[in-house]
Amino acid sequence: MLAQSLKNLIGCGDEKNMDIPFLKYTKIYYIFSGILVMVSIASLLVFGLKFSIDFSGGSILEIDFENRPENQIIQEKLKDLDLGEMVIQPIGMNAVIIRMKEIDESIHQQIILRLQDISKIDEKRFESIGPVIGKELRQKTIILIIVSLTALLAYITIAFRKISRPLSSWQYAIISIIALFFDVLIPIGVFAFLGKLYNIQFSIPIIIALLTLLGYTINDKVVVFDRVRENLLKIKGGDFDVCVNQSLNQVIIRSISTGSCTLLVLLAIFFFGGETLKYFSLTLIIGIIIGTYSSLFLASPLLVSWQKRKKSGR
């Protein structure tokens, strides 16, 4: 029903041609994708990422107030304690998270005493991470991402090793990595913008979400590429772009349905899962939407574009 509605909407509802010509709009996909990439890179260059204490080092204090004051009142109360660039983030109805430079226990106790002057409080959490540990976490995170991408590259190459025409397995792998880079860049660009606008910090849960996203979206791309492989075996000697377009028609409903079901769960986590899981789920929400789009309308057209360049000898 949905597929037929899409066909009728685009004007391909006749019985002789039941496939939606997705690849007809390749230029539009490339322009739209290019705009997203440029906006994300600009966001990163202009705003940068606000790294949490996980990466930059510092202290974090979570306080539950009986009657939560305004952020300015808290800042005024603590301004002469030399806490560095202090970030106060409200949570729920009465709690706040205060992020600051690394402090010792004596300063910690002074903060508690001063906040008690404002309202009755309950300390929920206090953590400190030194700059050395933060630097080590950054290095390990970079290594982890490189290892993950290398493993995914090897996986696609091995999974499609029997394909030799019109593209080799390693070319499928390269296109997958390009699409994965796109899937990760867009959420990071969004968080650079949110960091500037709402002081949202780039933290370990967001990194975990991005790595989870790599595994999720590569599966979506494998589904599309696997259908292309099956159709290549069935339609020997046929046009590659026709084969890819047919494959997209066969998997689009499945891909969108899978992504939509996953989004329903993530939206529930975002709204009801608490502060700890809020930005973890938001990263996945953005990433799955972008990943589903890139699997269908970026990776697949890239296959055809590469094949055409290879065929023309350029």
C-alpha positions as CSV (number, residue, x, y, z in Angstrom):
1,M,0.0,0.0,0.0
2,L,2.7,2.5,1.0
3,A,4.9,1.4,-1.9
4,Q,2.0,1.9,-4.3
5,S,1.2,5.3,-2.9
6,L,4.9,6.4,-3.3
7,K,4.8,5.1,-6.9
8,N,1.6,7.1,-7.7
9,L,3.0,10.2,-6.0
10,I,6.1,10.2,-8.2
11,G,4.2,9.2,-11.3
12,C,5.3,5.6,-11.8
13,G,2.1,3.8,-11.2
14,D,1.6,2.1,-14.6
15,E,1.9,-1.6,-14.7
16,K,4.8,-1.6,-17.2
17,N,7.1,0.3,-14.8
18,M,6.3,-0.4,-11.2
19,D,9.7,0.8,-9.9
20,I,10.2,4.2,-8.4
21,P,13.1,5.9,-10.2
22,F,15.1,6.7,-7.1
23,L,18.4,7.2,-9.0
24,K,16.7,9.9,-11.2
25,Y,17.2,12.3,-8.3
26,T,20.8,11.5,-7.6
27,K,21.9,15.1,-8.0
28,I,19.4,16.2,-5.5
29,Y,20.7,13.6,-3.0
30,Y,24.3,14.8,-3.5
31,I,23.3,18.5,-3.2
32,F,21.3,17.9,0.0
33,S,24.1,15.7,1.5
34,G,26.7,18.3,0.6
35,I,24.7,21.0,2.3
36,L,24.5,18.9,5.5
37,V,28.2,18.2,5.4
38,M,29.1,21.8,4.9
39,V,26.8,23.0,7.7
40,S,28.2,20.4,10.1
41,I,31.8,21.2,9.3
42,A,31.0,24.9,9.6
43,S,29.4,24.3,13.0
44,L,32.5,22.4,14.2
45,L,34.9,25.1,12.9
46,V,32.8,28.0,14.3
47,F,31.5,26.6,17.5
48,G,33.7,23.6,18.3
49,L,32.8,20.9,20.7
50,K,32.2,21.5,24.3
51,F,34.1,18.5,25.8
52,S,32.9,17.2,29.1
53,I,35.2,16.5,32.0
54,D,35.5,13.0,30.7
55,F,37.9,14.4,28.1
56,S,39.1,17.8,29.4
57,G,39.4,16.9,33.1
58,G,37.6,18.7,35.9
59,S,34.9,18.2,38.5
60,I,31.2,17.6,38.3
61,L,28.7,18.1,41.1
62,E,25.0,17.1,41.0
63,I,22.8,18.8,43.6
64,D,19.1,18.4,44.3
65,F,17.5,21.6,45.7
66,E,14.3,21.8,47.7
67,N,13.6,25.0,45.8
68,R,15.9,25.3,42.8
69,P,17.3,28.9,42.4
70,E,18.1,30.6,39.1
71,N,21.5,29.8,37.5
72,Q,22.6,33.4,38.0
73,I,22.0,33.1,41.8
74,I,24.2,30.0,41.9
75,Q,26.9,31.6,39.9
76,E,26.9,34.7,42.1
77,K,27.2,32.6,45.2
78,L,30.2,30.7,43.9
79,K,31.9,33.3,41.7
80,D,34.8,34.0,44.1
81,L,35.9,30.3,44.5
82,D,37.9,30.3,41.3
83,L,36.0,27.4,39.7
84,G,37.1,28.2,36.1
85,E,34.6,28.1,33.3
86,M,31.6,26.9,35.3
87,V,28.6,25.4,33.5
88,I,25.3,25.0,35.4
89,Q,22.8,22.6,33.7
90,P,19.3,22.2,35.2
91,I,17.9,18.7,35.5
92,G,14.3,17.8,36.0
93,M,12.3,20.0,38.4
94,N,14.8,20.8,41.2
95,A,18.3,19.4,40.4
96,V,21.3,20.9,38.7
97,I,24.7,19.6,37.4
98,I,27.6,21.9,38.0
99,R,30.7,21.4,35.8
100,M,33.9,23.2,36.7
101,K,37.7,22.8,36.8
102,E,39.2,20.1,39.0
103,I,38.8,21.0,42.6
104,D,39.9,19.5,45.9
105,E,37.7,18.4,48.9
106,S,38.0,21.7,50.7
107,I,36.6,23.7,47.8
108,H,34.0,21.0,47.4
109,Q,32.8,21.5,51.0
110,Q,32.8,25.3,50.5
111,I,30.5,24.9,47.5
112,I,28.1,22.7,49.5
113,L,28.0,25.2,52.4
114,R,27.3,28.1,50.1
115,L,24.6,26.3,48.3
116,Q,22.9,25.4,51.6
117,D,22.6,29.1,52.3
118,I,20.3,29.4,49.2
119,S,18.1,26.4,49.9
120,K,18.0,22.9,51.5
121,I,20.0,20.6,49.2
122,D,20.8,16.9,48.7
123,E,24.2,16.1,47.1
124,K,23.7,13.3,44.5
125,R,27.1,13.0,43.0
126,F,30.6,14.5,43.0
127,E,33.4,13.3,40.6
128,S,36.8,14.6,39.6
129,I,38.8,13.6,36.6
130,G,42.4,14.9,36.2
131,P,43.7,16.4,32.9
132,V,46.0,13.4,32.4
133,I,43.1,10.9,32.5
134,G,41.1,13.2,30.2
135,K,43.9,13.2,27.6
136,E,44.2,9.5,27.9
137,L,40.5,9.0,27.3
138,R,40.7,11.3,24.2
139,Q,43.5,9.2,22.8
140,K,41.8,5.9,23.5
141,T,38.6,7.2,21.9
142,I,40.4,8.1,18.7
143,I,42.1,4.7,18.6
144,L,38.8,3.0,19.2
145,I,37.1,4.8,16.3
146,I,39.9,4.0,13.9
147,V,39.9,0.4,14.9
148,S,36.1,0.2,14.5
149,L,36.2,1.8,11.0
150,T,39.1,-0.5,9.9
151,A,37.1,-3.6,11.2
152,L,34.0,-2.5,9.3
153,L,36.1,-1.9,6.1
154,A,37.5,-5.4,6.4
155,Y,34.0,-6.9,7.1
156,I,32.5,-5.3,4.0
157,T,35.4,-6.4,1.8
158,I,35.2,-10.0,3.0
159,A,31.4,-10.1,2.9
160,F,31.3,-9.1,-0.8
161,R,34.5,-10.8,-1.8
162,K,32.8,-12.9,-4.5
163,I,31.6,-9.8,-6.3
164,S,33.9,-8.8,-9.2
165,R,31.6,-6.9,-11.5
166,P,31.0,-4.1,-12.2
167,L,32.6,-3.1,-8.9
168,S,35.0,-5.0,-6.6
169,S,34.3,-5.8,-3.0
170,W,36.8,-3.2,-1.7
171,Q,34.9,-0.5,-3.6
172,Y,31.7,-1.4,-1.8
173,A,33.7,-1.1,1.4
174,I,35.1,2.3,0.6
175,I,31.6,3.6,-0.2
176,S,30.3,2.2,3.1
177,I,33.1,4.1,5.0
178,I,32.2,7.3,3.2
179,A,28.6,6.9,4.1
180,L,29.5,6.0,7.7
181,F,31.6,9.2,7.9
182,F,28.6,11.1,6.8
183,D,26.4,9.3,9.4
184,V,28.8,10.3,12.2
185,L,29.7,13.8,11.0
186,I,26.1,15.1,11.0
187,P,25.3,14.2,14.7
188,I,28.7,15.7,15.8
189,G,27.9,18.9,13.9
190,V,24.5,19.0,15.6
191,F,26.2,18.7,19.1
192,A,28.6,21.5,18.2
193,F,25.6,23.7,17.6
194,L,23.8,22.5,20.7
195,G,26.9,23.0,22.7
196,K,27.0,26.7,21.7
197,L,23.3,27.2,22.2
198,Y,22.5,25.1,25.3
199,N,26.0,24.3,26.8
200,I,25.5,20.6,26.0
201,Q,28.8,18.8,26.4
202,F,30.4,16.1,24.3
203,S,30.7,13.2,26.6
204,I,31.5,9.4,26.8
205,P,27.8,8.4,26.4
206,I,27.7,10.3,23.1
207,I,30.9,8.5,22.0
208,I,29.3,5.2,22.9
209,A,26.2,6.2,20.9
210,L,28.3,7.1,17.9
211,L,30.0,3.7,18.0
212,T,26.7,2.0,18.4
213,L,25.5,4.0,15.4
214,L,28.4,2.6,13.3
215,G,27.3,-0.9,13.9
216,Y,23.6,-0.1,13.3
217,T,24.0,1.8,10.0
218,I,26.6,-0.5,8.5
219,N,24.0,-3.3,8.9
220,D,21.5,-1.2,6.9
221,K,24.0,-0.6,4.2
222,V,24.8,-4.3,4.0
223,V,21.1,-5.1,3.6
224,V,21.0,-2.7,0.6
225,F,24.3,-3.9,-0.9
226,D,23.3,-7.6,-0.4
227,R,20.2,-7.1,-2.3
228,V,22.2,-5.5,-5.1
229,R,24.5,-8.5,-5.1
230,E,21.5,-10.9,-5.3
231,N,20.0,-9.0,-8.2
232,L,23.4,-8.9,-10.0
233,L,23.4,-12.7,-10.0
234,K,19.8,-12.8,-11.3
235,I,20.2,-10.1,-14.0
236,K,23.5,-11.0,-15.6
237,G,24.6,-8.5,-18.2
238,G,21.9,-6.0,-17.2
239,D,22.5,-2.3,-16.6
240,F,24.0,-1.7,-13.1
241,D,21.9,1.4,-12.4
242,V,18.7,-0.5,-13.2
243,C,19.8,-3.3,-10.8
244,V,20.6,-0.8,-8.0
245,N,17.3,1.0,-8.5
246,Q,15.4,-2.2,-8.4
247,S,17.2,-3.2,-5.2
248,L,16.3,0.1,-3.6
249,N,12.6,-0.5,-4.4
250,Q,12.8,-3.9,-2.8
251,V,14.4,-2.8,0.5
252,I,13.2,0.8,1.1
253,I,10.0,-0.2,3.1
254,R,12.0,-2.6,5.2
255,S,14.7,-0.1,5.9
256,I,12.3,2.7,6.8
257,S,10.2,0.3,8.9
258,T,13.2,-0.9,10.9
259,G,14.4,2.6,11.5
260,S,11.0,3.8,12.5
261,C,10.5,1.0,15.1
262,T,14.0,1.8,16.6
263,L,13.1,5.5,16.7
264,L,10.0,4.8,18.8
265,V,12.1,3.1,21.5
266,L,14.7,5.9,21.4
267,L,12.1,8.6,21.7
268,A,10.7,6.9,24.8
269,I,14.2,6.8,26.3
270,F,14.9,10.5,25.3
271,F,11.7,11.7,27.0
272,F,11.5,9.3,30.0
273,G,15.0,7.8,30.4
274,G,16.5,10.5,32.6
275,E,19.3,12.9,32.1
276,T,22.0,10.3,31.8
277,L,20.5,8.7,28.7
278,K,19.1,11.9,27.2
279,Y,21.9,12.8,24.9
280,F,22.9,9.1,24.3
281,S,19.4,8.6,22.8
282,L,19.4,11.9,21.0
283,T,22.7,11.0,19.2
284,L,21.1,7.7,18.1
285,I,17.9,9.4,17.0
286,I,19.8,11.8,14.8
287,G,22.2,9.1,13.6
288,I,19.5,6.6,12.6
289,I,17.5,9.1,10.6
290,I,20.7,10.2,8.8
291,G,22.0,6.6,8.5
292,T,18.8,5.3,6.9
293,Y,18.9,8.2,4.5
294,S,22.5,7.6,3.6
295,S,22.0,3.9,3.1
296,L,19.2,4.4,0.6
297,F,20.0,7.8,-1.0
298,L,23.8,8.3,-0.7
299,A,25.6,4.9,-0.6
300,S,23.5,3.4,-3.4
301,P,23.8,6.4,-5.8
302,L,27.6,6.4,-5.0
303,L,27.8,2.8,-6.3
304,V,26.3,3.8,-9.6
305,S,28.4,7.0,-9.9
306,W,31.6,5.1,-9.3
307,Q,30.6,2.4,-11.8
308,K,29.9,5.0,-14.4
309,R,33.3,6.7,-13.9
310,K,35.0,3.3,-14.0
311,K,33.1,2.5,-17.2
312,S,34.0,5.8,-18.9
313,G,37.7,5.3,-17.9
314,R,37.9,8.5,-15.8
